[in-house]
Structures are given as C-alpha cells and as structure tokens.
Amino acid sequence: MNRFCSIFGQLLKLFPRTEFHRLVRQTRAERHARGFGCWDQFVAMLFCQLGRAQSLREICGGLASCEGKLVHLGISAPARSTLAYANAHRPWALYQAVFEQLLERCRSAYRGPRKFRFKNKLLSLDATMIELCVSVFDWAKYQRTKGAVKLHLVLDHDGYLPSMVVITDGRAFETKVVRHFTFEPGTIVVVDRGYLDYQWYADMTARGVFVVTRARTNMVYEVLQSRTVPKTGAVVRDEVIRLTSPHAADRCTNRLRRIEVVRPDTGEGLTLLTNHLEFAASTIARIYKERWQIELFFKAIKQNLRIKTFVGTSANALQIQIWTALIAMLILRYLQQRARWAWSLSTLVALLRMNLFVHRDLWRWLDQPFQPPDQLPQAIQTTFAFA
C-alpha cells in the first residue's frame, strides 16, 4: 500500500526545490546565509499562514513541536531570532517571484466555467487599506495617530486569482498606482470611482483596453446618441456621450457610454461609464456587478490568513508576510479547483490547519474529507521453529 508524507509536505510539492533555488539565485536572497536557508524561511512563513500562527513564538514553537515530522520537509525548527532576522533582511522580491511562478501554474490548471459568453479577459482592480500601529510601524505613517499600507490588487475572474499586486504606503493615490499595471488589448477592467482619471481612460482606449466604472454625479457631458433600452430589466437609459467640461475634454476626447441602471433589490440608481460601445447595456451592468468579487477577496484574505497582524515590524518583514498570504491564497484556490467536494474557503482553511501534519493522501482527503484513511496492513511476524 502507498505511504504518504504529511499534507503540508504534499502542498510544498507545488514548489519544486530546483525552481525555488533558481529564484533564490536570481534574487540573491541567500547572500551571507549561515545554516538557515531561504527554503527553511519560506516553509516557516507558509506555516504561519496555513497554521494561523499569530507570532514568531507560535511559528517556531509549532514547528518545534512537530520536529519528528519535519525531516521530509527538508527543514528544522528555527529559533525566533533567526527567523526574525531573516524576515528583516532577506529581500521580499523572492516571495513575489514565487507568487508569480505559482500563479502561472494555477492559470494553466484552471478549467472552470465562464460566467460570460464573451472571450475578453475580465479583471477587477481595487485597493484595500491594512491599518498598522504607528508607534510600532513608524515607517508607515498615514495619519498623525495611525499607520497603514495599501494593497493594490488586480483580480482575474477566471478562478478569482490575484494576478497583479503592488504594495504601497497608505498615502498613495490609486490613480497614480494604476499606471504601474499593463493590460493586454481587449481586456475589460472594472474599477470603482476611486480610479476616476479621464487621462487614464483615454490611454486605455488607445491601447484597446476597456474600462467599466461608475460615473461622477456632477459629470458634464453632451449626449451624442440615445439608444433604445428593453422595457423590462434594470437598464433605464443608454447614451453615447462626449465630455464637455474644460477639465475632462482636454484629457479624454473619446466617445464614452453612459448607462443608468436600477438595482432590483434596493431600487437604488447607478450610473455607469465605459468606453465599450458594443456590448449590450445589461451586459455592462452585469460586468460591473462582478466587481463585488474583489471586495469578497479582500474580506476572505483578511479573515482567513495572517494579513492584519504581523510577526515583524520592518517594511521588508511586512512585505514578506503579505506576499506569503497571497501565495497561500493561490494554494487554497488551487485546492478548491482540484477538489470534487464543494469546499468553502473558511472551511478549507480550518480543516487544513488541523490536518497539516497528518500523513494521508491530500487529493483523496480533498474529495472525501470526512472519510477515514485506509488502514495500513499489519506486518506479519514470521515464526521460526527452533529445535
């Protein structure tokens, strides 16, 4: 009968050691290392996320209590000072590279259904604030008595995977950070009103990228064409417009589309703005409704992973922990895609934490989590007859 290493060990097989060490050499992350390698640090920080450890003491103590089960992981339990020093000084770019490598593997493995018939790539772009104590994180000043960093993220709606990430201080404006992202022609990007920049809309239109957002209430425009809308449905107005205010007209000369919809649940009216002139107005409304998925992503990563409390106070340590949380989220999404069991994210995180060092088949456990594992056959003791 097949014998399996721990579930944690099987999860680490998603990161081939040869590829990991190639990234270590590229980022020069192991310079001046003495005994405690980057792989040991990576496993410890991933254990922090999947094991929901809240401090360096819990990480090192949790691994030390499983010392007999760490041999197959290729590590030993680190000391707290050793792990703290590594988080403060080893470059976080290594974890970004590991994240991008795993992201490509998750994209190639995704075979899920699509919610829309169009073939355009659908992405959501938004940012969330991670509040910090300014007396502890004195480098992350946001307000006089509050510190913060911002996590700017692009969510791919094929599998709801985080595809592009930028971490800045809390004072960074979304309209400036958004220019760090590049999109393929034909992509549909959904944003909220925090990214309202008419110059950016014009640049995206020139690149063949479509933007769907909410319009300002005081937007000044001229109606070029009024399109017919269905008598039934949420869409009440569909217009092709041109911006006429001095501020907007110089920055965006393209024709835009203004769509008014009414939410059926609350009766609240929404005014949408897009540079896509072909799709039906109801499709544009459904596309903007999908933007809520990135809000759910931020809620899930804050509730289920260690991204609000940190085990290090330096900027480098904070970046490492956030990137490790994003790597853990990719792992969880990948497990959800592979499993035949209908896992919710919170249930998967909770049960995975309880079974990290259980020796059983990971993929069978994902499909049948409440079935006991097969019993190993008992060894047969041979008896010898002595004269």
N, C-alpha and C positions, 0 to 999 in steps of 0.2 A: 504494500500500500504506500502511496505517496506521502511523504512527510513535508510539512510546510514550515517556513520560518514565520516570524510574527507578522501580523497585519501591517505594523509600522515598517518592517523590513520590506514587505512587498510593495508598499507605497513608495519607498525610496528607490525601487527599481525603475520608477518613471524618470529617474535622473541617472543615466548611465555615468559611471565613475570616469570613464575616459573623456566623455564630453564635458563633464564638470571640471576636471583638471585642465582641460584645454581652455575653458573660460577663466580659470584661476590664473593661468599663464598669461592670457591676453590682458586681463585687468591688473596683473602684477599684485594680486591680493595677498600673496603668501611671502612677501619680502620680509626678511628678518624673523620668520616664524621659528619658534623653538618648541617642537613637540606637539603643540596644539594647532592642527591644520584647519584649513577652511572647510573641509568636509565635516569635521567634528563640530565646528561652529554652526554650519548650516543645519545639521541634524538637531542640535540643541535648540536653535531658534524655531525650527519647524515643530519640534516637540512643544515649544511654548505655545504655538498656535493651536495645534490639534489636541494637545493635552490640557489646554486652557490654564496654563501656569501664569500666575499673576506677578511673580517676582523672580529675581535671579536665584533666590534660595529655593523656590519651588522647582525651577528648571533643573538645577544641579542636584537637589535632593531627590527629585522624582527619577532622574536618570540613575543616580547612585543606588536607589532602592531596587532598581532593575539591573544591577551590574552584571548578573549572570546571563542576562538576555541581550546584552549589548555587543557581544562578540561578533555576531553575524551582521551587525550594522557597521562594523569596522571602526568603532569609536570606543572611548572610555568616558566615564562621567567627568566633566571638567570642574575645576574649582571656580567659585564665584568671581574671584578677582581676575582669573584668566579669561573667563567669558566676558566680563565687563570690559577688560582692556581690548579684547578683540573687537567687540562691538563699537568701541570708541575710535579705533584706529584703522581697521581694515576697510577698504573702500566699499561703499554700498553699491557701486556700479556692478559688482559681481552678481548681486541678487537681482538687479534689473536684467542682466544678461540671462540668468537662469529663468526668470519670468518669461522673457521673450522666447526662449527656446521651448519651454513647456507650452506656451500659447500656440506656437505653430503646430505642435503635436496635437493639441486639443482641437484646433481648427480642422486639421486633416482627418481626425477621427469623428467629427460631428456628422451625423446622418439624420438629424431630426427634421420634423416638418417645418414648413414656412407658413407664416400667418397671412402673407400677402401673395398675390399672384405675380406681381412684377418681379423682375430679376435684379433690380438695383439693390446694392448693399445698403442696409438701413442701420444707422448709427445714432446714438444719443450722446450728447455732450453736456456735462454739468460739473459742478464743483460742490464739495462739502467741507465744512469747517470742522477741524479737530481742535478742540479747546485744550489749552495747557495752562499750568500754573506758572505765572510769570516770574515768581521768586525762584523757581526751580529751573525752568527753561528760560533763562534771562535773554537768550539769543533770539527767541521767537516772540518779540514784542508785537502786540496787536492793538491793545488799548492800554491805558495807564495802569490798570489793575488786572489785565487779562492778556495771556499769551495764546497764540494759535498758529496753526499751519493749515494750508488749503490743499485738498486732494482734488486735482482736476483730472477727470476721467472720461474716456470715450468707451461707451458700452456697445458691443456688437450684438445685434439682436438675433443672430444665428447662434443659439446656445446661451445667449446672455453672458458673454465673456468680456471681461475688461481687456480692451485691445491696446489702448494708449493711455499713459499715465504721466502726469507732471505734478511734482510736489513743490509748493512754494510757501513763502511766509503768508500770514493771514491778511496782509495789506495788498497783496497782488490783485489787480483787476482782471476779471475774466476776459474782457475784450482785448487785453494785451497778451494774455497767456494763450488764447485761442490761435494766435498766429504761429505758435510752435508746432501745431498739428497740420499735417498734409493729408489730403484725401484724394482718392482715385476719381477720375471723371465718371459721372453717373451715380456717384454716391449720394444718398439722401441723409442729411444731418439734421437732427431735431434738437432744438435748443429752447431755453426759456428767454424771458425778456432781459435777463442779466447779460446776454450776449448781443444786445441790440447795437449794431455798428453798421451803418449803411455802406461805409467804405469796404468793410469785410464782405457784405452781401455782394457788392459789385465785383470784388476779387474772386469770390466763389463762383459767381455766374460766368466770369471769363474763363475759369478753369473747368467749366462743365459740371460743377457740384451744385446740388440742390439743397436749399435751406428751408426748413419749416419752423416757424416760431410764432409767438403772439405779438400783435401789433400794439403800439402805444395808443393810448386813448386820445392824445392830442396830436396825432399824426395828421399833417397837412398833405393833401393829395388831390389829384384830378382823375375822375373816372373816365377811362377810355372806352370801356365796353362793359355792359351788364349782361351776364349770362343767365339763362333760364335755370331754375333750380326745381327739384322734384316737389310736388305738392305735399308729400308726406316725407318725413325724415327730419334730421336735426339741422340741416343746412337751410338758412333763411335768405342768404344773399351771397352772390358770387360775382366779383368785379375784377376787371383788369385795370390797374391804376398806374399813375406816374406820380412820383413825389415832387412837390412843388415848393416846399419850404426852402429858403436860401441855404440852410444848413445841410439838408438832405439832398437837394437837387444837384449840387456840385459833386457830391460823393457817389451817388448812385443814379445813373441816368437810365438804367434798365427798366423795362416794364415789370411790374410786380402784380401779385394777385392777392386780393383781399377777400377773405371768406368769413362770413358770420355764421356761427353755429350756436345752438341752444342745447345745453346738457339736459338729457331726458330725465335724469334723476333729481336734479335740483332746480331746473328751469333757468339756471344762470347762463348768460350770454358770453361767448368767447369770440374774439376777433383774431383770426389767424392771418399771417403774412407769409408768402412764399414766392420764390422765383420759378417754381414749376408751373407751367401754363397748360399742361396736357392732361394730367390726372383728373379724375372726377373730384368734385369738391368733397364728397363723402369719403373718398379715399384719403384725401389730405387730412380730414378731421380724424380719421382712424389712425393715421400716421402720428399725428400729434398726441393722441391718446396713449400711444405706445411709449411716449416719453416717460410715463409714470414708472416704467420698469427700471430706470436708472435710480429713481428715488427708492424703490424697493431694494435695489442692490446696495445702496449706501446703508439702508436700515439693516439689511442682513449681515453685512460685514462688520458693522458696529456692535450688533447684538451677539454674534456667534464667534467672533475672533477677537484677538487682543490688539485692538487698534485705538482704544481710548485710554488705556493705562499702559505705561511704558516701563521697561526694565532698565533703561539707560536714559541719561539726561542730555547727552550731547546730540548735536544735529545728525551726526553720522549714525549713531545708535538708533535714533528715531526713524531715519530713512530705512535702515536695515529691517526694523520691525514692521514697518508699513509694507515694504516690498515682500517680506515673508508672509504677511497676511494675504497679500494678493496672490502669491504662489499657492497658499493653502486654499484660497477660494477657487483657483483653477483646478486643483486636485478634487475638490468637492463637486464642482460642476462636471468634471470628467467622470467621477464615480456615479453621479446621477444619470449621465447619459448611458453608461455601460450597464447599469442595473435594470433588471426586469421588475424589481419591486418599486412601487411608487413612493420613493423617499421624499420627505420634505427636508429642507436644508437643516432646520433646527434639530430634527430627529436624527439625521445622519451625523451631525456634529456630536450630539450627546452620546449616541451608541458607539461611535468610532472612538471617542475618548475612553470609554470603558473597555474597549477591546484592542487597544493599540498593541499590547504585548501578548495577545492571545495567539497561539500557534494553530491556525486553520487557514483554509483556502479563502483568500479575500474575495474572489469573484463569486464563489458559491455562497459566501456569507452575505454579499450584497443582494443576491437573488432570493435567498432564504434566510433572513437574519434571525428568525426565531426557531429554526430547526437545529437540534443538537448536532455537533460534528460526528462523523463516523468514528467508531471506536477502533483504535489500533489493535491488531491481532496480538494475543498473548503469546509470549515466547514459550516454546515447548522445550522443557528441560529433558535432555536425554539421560536416561538411566543406564548405568553400567553395572553388569553383574561381575562381581569380584569373587574369585574362589577363596 
